[in-house]
Amino acid sequence: MMNSPSSNPCVDDLVHDKPAKATRSTRSAWLAVASIAVGTFAVVSTEFMPIGLLTDIARGLNVSDGTAGLMITMPGVLAAFAGPGLIVASGRLDRRTVLIALTTLLIASNLLAAFAPNFATMLVARLMLGLCVGGFWTFAPAAATQLVPDASKARAMSLVLAGVSAATVLGVPAGSFLGTLFGWRASFAVTGALAALVLVVQLWLLPAIPPVRAIGARDLLTPLTRRMAQVGLLAVLFFIAGHFAAYTYLKPLLQQVFGLAPNSVSTLLLVYGAVGFIGTFIGGSLVARSVRGTTLLAALMLATALLLSTVIGSGFVAGAVVVFIWGVAFGLIPVALTGWMMEAVPDAPEAGQALLVSGFQVAIASGALIGGVTVDNYGISSAMVLSGVLVLIAALIVGTLGRARGGAAALAALSAK
């Protein structure tokens, strides 16, 4: 008697094997997305790491604190052009190749920084990093969404953005903690090792990721024709410049103005990272209600922290109050500004993201440079006042010119990706 199809062992094996293969495929896809997220975490952590190690690197390479701020300024300038430039230059090049090349460059940058014999070599390493920053911010979110089904695209995008947010708020305290224990060179070595692990996983799991379409230079101009995008980019320049004019010198502020010992400084930097990470998730809920309101809240909280640092006095408690408000405020920023651009340019999110990256990096570089000049000539407290004023200008722009429709449009645009 012939076996029925349902009782045929070969058919049964094929039927039962399909769910297993689908599970393995899904698992591999999410591991690939995770490798991109961790790679982005490593890039942004490396970008901000010198902030927590600035005084140590300055002493080790025999430069002033203000000059050492160039480690933040120079990669920021290059990244501002690298994001849009790389997305146009890459054309239809496989994004797997692009991401692997950027991860390899990240490893080289960290190793060169870890063994830098002088400040000039350190700046070369930081310029290499600038290419990585601009590239990862631009390519990583879109590449991650291509690895998963349509229903999971928003989740994949969120995972990559979480990597950026986590690095923004955790990279500085983690680098400072490692630097306190083992020296600042060890911090770069550890980040380089993390990037090497990411490279292995990407080589193993990343499939071919062809771009949906080539992005032309004209596409990058679309956001500049939208009023809300214009307002958002203008606010970003004052908001982020004001923040980084102060944030670059957060460690010297805690040491010199609040009079804290190295262990207390490391503790407060960890507190900053923890409350900032929490602030990122709070921001996700607030943006769903109002992008404009969340951005305005972040600006007012940050300005309060910066100006409060000049009048609250010294000691651990005073420093903790400032760090807590500052950390929560900055935790809100990446989510708020990403939501703002998605709401402003829902039909061209990639172009909006590329210009947001450029705006961020120009503001980071300008802020670090302005902060360095102010610190060297007038002291850290003066830099805090200047930073607070810049952030208040951003709040004024958002409050008077911004007329967002709420976070629902941003979330809908993200879900449609």
C-alpha positions as CSV (number, residue, x, y, z in Angstrom):
1,M,0.0,0.0,0.0
2,M,1.4,3.4,-1.0
3,N,2.0,6.0,1.7
4,S,-0.2,9.0,1.6
5,P,1.5,12.4,1.2
6,S,0.9,13.2,4.9
7,S,2.6,10.0,6.0
8,N,5.5,10.2,3.6
9,P,8.7,10.6,5.8
10,C,10.4,12.8,3.2
11,V,7.4,15.1,3.0
12,D,7.1,15.2,6.7
13,D,10.7,16.1,7.0
14,L,10.2,19.0,4.6
15,V,7.1,20.2,6.3
16,H,8.6,20.2,9.8
17,D,11.9,21.6,8.6
18,K,10.3,24.8,7.2
19,P,9.4,26.4,10.6
20,A,12.9,25.5,11.8
21,K,14.5,27.1,8.8
22,A,12.2,30.2,9.2
23,T,13.2,30.4,12.9
24,R,16.9,30.2,12.1
25,S,16.5,32.8,9.4
26,T,14.6,35.2,11.7
27,R,17.2,34.7,14.4
28,S,20.1,35.4,12.0
29,A,18.3,38.5,10.7
30,W,17.9,39.9,14.2
31,L,21.5,39.0,15.1
32,A,22.6,40.9,12.0
33,V,20.5,43.9,13.1
34,A,22.0,43.7,16.6
35,S,25.5,43.7,15.1
36,I,24.7,46.9,13.3
37,A,23.3,48.4,16.5
38,V,26.4,47.4,18.5
39,G,28.6,48.7,15.8
40,T,26.8,52.1,16.0
41,F,27.1,52.0,19.8
42,A,30.9,51.5,19.3
43,V,31.2,54.3,16.8
44,V,29.3,56.9,18.9
45,S,31.0,55.7,22.1
46,T,34.4,56.3,20.5
47,E,33.2,59.7,19.3
48,F,32.3,60.9,22.8
49,M,34.9,58.9,24.8
50,P,37.5,61.8,24.9
51,I,35.0,63.9,26.9
52,G,35.3,61.7,29.9
53,L,39.1,61.3,29.4
54,L,39.9,64.8,28.2
55,T,42.1,66.0,31.1
56,D,43.9,62.6,31.1
57,I,44.6,62.6,27.4
58,A,45.6,66.3,27.5
59,R,48.3,65.6,30.2
60,G,49.4,62.4,28.4
61,L,50.0,64.1,25.1
62,N,51.2,67.4,26.6
63,V,48.4,69.8,25.3
64,S,46.0,72.1,27.0
65,D,42.4,71.1,27.8
66,G,41.1,73.6,25.2
67,T,43.4,72.1,22.5
68,A,42.4,68.6,23.5
69,G,38.8,69.6,22.6
70,L,39.9,69.3,18.9
71,M,39.4,65.6,19.4
72,I,35.7,66.3,19.4
73,T,35.7,69.2,16.9
74,M,37.6,67.6,14.0
75,P,35.7,64.4,13.6
76,G,32.5,66.3,13.9
77,V,33.5,68.6,11.0
78,L,34.4,65.6,8.8
79,A,31.3,63.6,9.8
80,A,29.1,66.5,8.8
81,F,30.2,66.1,5.2
82,A,30.8,62.4,5.3
83,G,27.2,61.4,5.9
84,P,25.7,63.1,2.8
85,G,28.8,62.6,0.8
86,L,29.1,58.9,1.4
87,I,25.4,58.3,0.7
88,V,25.7,60.0,-2.7
89,A,29.1,58.5,-3.5
90,S,28.1,54.9,-2.6
91,G,25.4,54.9,-5.2
92,R,24.1,51.3,-5.5
93,L,27.0,49.7,-3.7
94,D,26.0,46.8,-1.4
95,R,25.4,48.3,2.1
96,R,27.0,45.1,3.6
97,T,30.3,46.1,2.0
98,V,29.9,49.7,3.2
99,L,29.2,48.7,6.8
100,I,32.1,46.2,6.9
101,A,34.4,48.8,5.5
102,L,33.3,51.4,8.1
103,T,33.7,48.8,11.0
104,T,37.2,48.0,9.8
105,L,38.0,51.7,9.7
106,L,36.6,52.0,13.3
107,I,39.0,49.3,14.5
108,A,42.0,51.1,12.9
109,S,40.9,54.5,14.4
110,N,40.7,53.0,18.0
111,L,44.0,51.2,17.7
112,L,45.8,54.3,16.4
113,A,44.4,56.4,19.2
114,A,45.3,53.7,21.8
115,F,49.0,53.8,20.7
116,A,49.2,57.5,19.6
117,P,52.7,58.9,20.6
118,N,51.6,62.5,20.1
119,F,48.6,64.7,19.7
120,A,49.0,64.9,15.9
121,T,48.6,61.2,15.6
122,M,45.6,61.3,17.8
123,L,44.0,63.8,15.5
124,V,44.6,61.5,12.5
125,A,42.8,58.7,14.4
126,R,39.9,61.1,15.2
127,L,39.6,62.1,11.5
128,M,39.3,58.4,10.6
129,L,36.6,58.2,13.1
130,G,34.8,61.2,11.5
131,L,34.2,59.1,8.4
132,C,32.8,56.2,10.5
133,V,30.5,58.5,12.4
134,G,29.0,60.1,9.3
135,G,28.7,56.8,7.6
136,F,27.2,54.8,10.4
137,W,24.6,57.4,11.3
138,T,23.6,57.6,7.6
139,F,23.6,53.9,6.5
140,A,22.9,51.9,9.6
141,P,19.2,52.6,10.2
142,A,18.1,52.0,6.6
143,A,20.3,48.9,6.3
144,A,18.8,47.4,9.5
145,T,15.2,47.9,8.2
146,Q,16.1,45.9,5.0
147,L,17.1,42.8,7.0
148,V,13.6,42.2,8.5
149,P,10.0,41.9,7.3
150,D,7.9,45.0,6.8
151,A,6.1,44.5,10.0
152,S,9.4,44.6,12.0
153,K,11.0,47.5,10.3
154,A,10.1,50.0,13.0
155,R,11.5,47.7,15.7
156,A,14.7,47.3,13.8
157,M,15.1,51.0,13.4
158,S,14.4,51.5,17.1
159,L,17.1,49.0,18.0
160,V,19.7,50.9,16.0
161,L,18.6,54.2,17.4
162,A,18.8,52.7,20.9
163,G,22.4,51.9,20.2
164,V,23.1,55.5,19.3
165,S,21.2,56.7,22.4
166,A,22.9,54.3,24.7
167,A,26.3,55.3,23.4
168,T,25.5,59.0,23.7
169,V,24.6,58.6,27.4
170,L,26.8,55.7,28.4
171,G,30.0,56.1,26.3
172,V,31.4,58.9,28.4
173,P,31.0,57.3,31.8
174,A,32.2,53.9,30.6
175,G,35.3,55.4,29.0
176,S,36.0,57.5,32.1
177,F,35.6,54.4,34.3
178,L,38.0,52.3,32.2
179,G,40.4,55.3,32.1
180,T,40.4,55.7,35.8
181,L,41.2,52.0,36.3
182,F,43.6,51.2,33.5
183,G,44.5,54.5,31.8
184,W,42.9,56.4,28.9
185,R,44.7,54.2,26.2
186,A,42.9,51.1,27.5
187,S,39.6,52.8,26.8
188,F,40.3,53.0,23.1
189,A,41.8,49.5,23.1
190,V,38.6,48.1,24.6
191,T,36.4,49.9,22.1
192,G,38.6,48.7,19.3
193,A,38.2,45.1,20.6
194,L,34.4,45.6,20.7
195,A,34.5,46.8,17.1
196,A,36.6,43.8,16.1
197,L,34.0,41.5,17.6
198,V,31.3,43.4,15.6
199,L,33.3,42.9,12.4
200,V,33.4,39.1,12.9
201,V,29.7,38.9,13.5
202,Q,29.0,41.2,10.5
203,L,31.2,39.0,8.2
204,W,29.3,36.0,9.5
205,L,25.7,37.2,9.5
206,L,25.2,40.2,7.3
207,P,23.7,39.2,3.9
208,A,23.9,41.3,0.8
209,I,22.0,44.6,1.4
210,P,21.4,46.3,-1.9
211,P,20.1,49.9,-1.5
212,V,16.5,50.5,-2.4
213,R,17.6,53.2,-4.8
214,A,20.6,55.4,-5.3
215,I,20.3,58.8,-3.5
216,G,21.2,61.8,-5.6
217,A,22.5,65.1,-4.4
218,R,19.2,66.7,-5.3
219,D,17.4,64.4,-2.9
220,L,19.3,65.9,0.0
221,L,17.8,69.3,-0.7
222,T,14.2,68.1,-0.1
223,P,14.2,68.8,3.7
224,L,15.5,72.3,3.1
225,T,12.3,73.2,1.3
226,R,10.1,72.2,4.3
227,R,9.4,74.9,6.9
228,M,9.3,72.5,9.9
229,A,12.6,70.8,8.8
230,Q,14.2,74.3,8.5
231,V,13.1,75.2,12.0
232,G,14.3,71.9,13.3
233,L,17.7,72.2,11.7
234,L,18.1,75.8,13.0
235,A,17.2,74.7,16.5
236,V,19.6,71.8,16.3
237,L,22.5,74.1,15.6
238,F,21.9,76.2,18.8
239,F,20.7,73.3,20.9
240,I,23.6,70.9,20.2
241,A,26.3,73.5,20.0
242,G,25.2,74.8,23.4
243,H,25.2,71.4,24.8
244,F,28.7,70.4,23.5
245,A,30.3,73.7,24.4
246,A,29.6,72.5,28.0
247,Y,29.5,68.7,27.7
248,T,33.0,68.5,26.3
249,Y,34.2,69.9,29.6
250,L,31.9,68.0,31.9
251,K,34.7,66.2,33.7
252,P,36.8,69.3,34.3
253,L,33.6,71.0,35.6
254,L,33.1,68.3,38.2
255,Q,36.8,68.4,39.2
256,Q,37.5,72.1,39.2
257,V,34.2,73.8,39.9
258,F,32.5,71.2,42.2
259,G,35.9,70.1,43.7
260,L,35.3,66.4,43.3
261,A,37.8,63.5,43.6
262,P,38.3,61.1,40.6
263,N,36.2,58.4,42.1
264,S,33.3,60.8,42.7
265,V,33.6,62.2,39.2
266,S,33.4,58.6,37.7
267,T,30.4,57.9,39.9
268,L,28.5,61.0,38.7
269,L,29.4,60.3,35.1
270,L,27.8,56.8,35.6
271,V,24.8,58.5,37.1
272,Y,24.6,60.8,34.1
273,G,24.6,57.8,31.8
274,A,22.0,55.9,33.8
275,V,19.5,58.8,34.0
276,G,20.2,59.7,30.4
277,F,19.3,56.2,29.2
278,I,16.1,56.4,31.2
279,G,15.4,59.8,29.7
280,T,15.7,58.2,26.2
281,F,12.8,55.8,27.0
282,I,10.8,58.6,28.7
283,G,11.4,60.6,25.5
284,G,9.8,57.9,23.4
285,S,6.5,58.2,25.3
286,L,6.6,62.0,25.3
287,V,7.3,62.3,21.6
288,A,4.2,60.2,20.9
289,R,2.2,63.0,22.4
290,S,4.1,66.1,21.2
291,V,7.5,66.3,19.4
292,R,7.5,70.1,19.9
293,G,6.7,69.8,23.6
294,T,9.4,67.2,24.2
295,T,12.0,69.2,22.4
296,L,11.1,72.3,24.3
297,L,11.2,70.4,27.6
298,A,14.6,69.1,26.9
299,A,15.9,72.5,26.0
300,L,14.6,74.2,29.1
301,M,15.9,71.4,31.4
302,L,19.3,71.5,29.8
303,A,19.6,75.3,30.1
304,T,18.5,75.1,33.7
305,A,21.3,72.5,34.5
306,L,24.0,74.6,32.7
307,L,23.1,77.9,34.3
308,L,22.5,76.2,37.7
309,S,26.1,74.8,37.6
310,T,27.5,78.3,38.0
311,V,25.5,79.3,41.1
312,I,24.7,76.1,43.0
313,G,28.0,75.9,44.8
314,S,30.4,73.0,45.2
315,G,30.4,69.5,46.6
316,F,29.0,66.1,45.6
317,V,25.3,66.9,46.2
318,A,25.4,70.1,44.1
319,G,27.2,68.2,41.3
320,A,24.7,65.3,41.5
321,V,21.7,67.7,41.1
322,V,23.3,69.3,38.0
323,V,24.3,66.0,36.5
324,F,20.8,64.5,37.1
325,I,18.9,67.3,35.4
326,W,21.5,67.4,32.6
327,G,21.4,63.7,32.0
328,V,17.7,63.4,31.8
329,A,17.5,66.4,29.4
330,F,20.1,65.0,27.0
331,G,18.4,61.6,27.1
332,L,15.4,63.2,25.6
333,I,17.3,64.9,22.7
334,P,18.0,62.0,20.2
335,V,14.4,60.8,20.3
336,A,12.9,64.2,20.1
337,L,15.0,65.4,17.2
338,T,14.6,62.2,15.2
339,G,10.8,62.4,15.7
340,W,10.9,66.0,14.6
341,M,12.6,65.3,11.3
342,M,10.4,62.3,10.6
343,E,7.4,64.5,11.1
344,A,8.8,67.3,9.1
345,V,9.8,65.2,6.1
346,P,7.7,62.0,6.2
347,D,8.1,61.4,2.4
348,A,11.9,61.7,2.4
349,P,13.1,60.2,5.8
350,E,16.5,59.2,4.5
351,A,17.3,62.7,3.2
352,G,16.0,64.2,6.5
353,Q,18.2,61.8,8.5
354,A,21.3,62.7,6.4
355,L,20.8,66.4,7.0
356,L,20.0,65.8,10.7
357,V,23.4,64.0,11.0
358,S,25.1,66.9,9.3
359,G,23.4,69.4,11.6
360,F,24.4,67.4,14.6
361,Q,28.0,67.1,13.6
362,V,28.4,70.8,12.6
363,A,26.9,71.8,16.0
364,I,29.0,69.3,17.9
365,A,32.2,70.6,16.2
366,S,31.2,74.2,16.7
367,G,30.2,73.7,20.3
368,A,33.4,71.9,21.2
369,L,35.5,74.7,19.5
370,I,33.5,77.5,21.1
371,G,33.8,75.7,24.5
372,G,37.5,75.2,24.1
373,V,38.2,78.9,23.3
374,T,36.0,80.0,26.2
375,V,37.5,77.6,28.7
376,D,41.1,78.6,27.8
377,N,40.3,82.3,28.0
378,Y,37.6,82.8,30.5
379,G,37.2,79.5,32.5
380,I,34.8,76.7,32.8
381,S,32.0,78.6,34.5
382,S,31.9,81.1,31.6
383,A,31.5,78.3,29.1
384,M,28.5,77.0,31.1
385,V,26.8,80.4,30.9
386,L,27.5,80.7,27.2
387,S,26.2,77.2,26.7
388,G,23.0,78.0,28.6
389,V,22.3,81.0,26.5
390,L,22.7,79.1,23.3
391,V,20.3,76.4,24.5
392,L,17.8,79.1,25.6
393,I,18.0,80.5,22.0
394,A,17.1,77.0,20.7
395,A,14.2,76.8,23.2
396,L,13.0,80.2,21.8
397,I,13.2,78.9,18.2
398,V,11.2,75.8,19.1
399,G,8.6,77.7,21.2
400,T,8.0,80.5,18.7
401,L,8.6,79.0,15.2
402,G,7.8,75.3,15.8
403,R,4.3,74.2,15.1
404,A,4.5,70.4,15.2
405,R,1.4,68.3,14.8
406,G,2.4,65.8,17.5
407,G,4.3,62.6,17.6
408,A,1.7,60.5,15.9
409,A,2.8,61.5,12.4
410,A,6.4,60.7,13.3
411,L,5.5,57.3,14.6
412,A,3.3,56.6,11.6
413,A,6.2,57.5,9.3
414,L,8.5,55.2,11.2
415,S,6.0,52.3,11.1
416,A,5.6,52.7,7.4
417,K,9.4,52.3,6.8
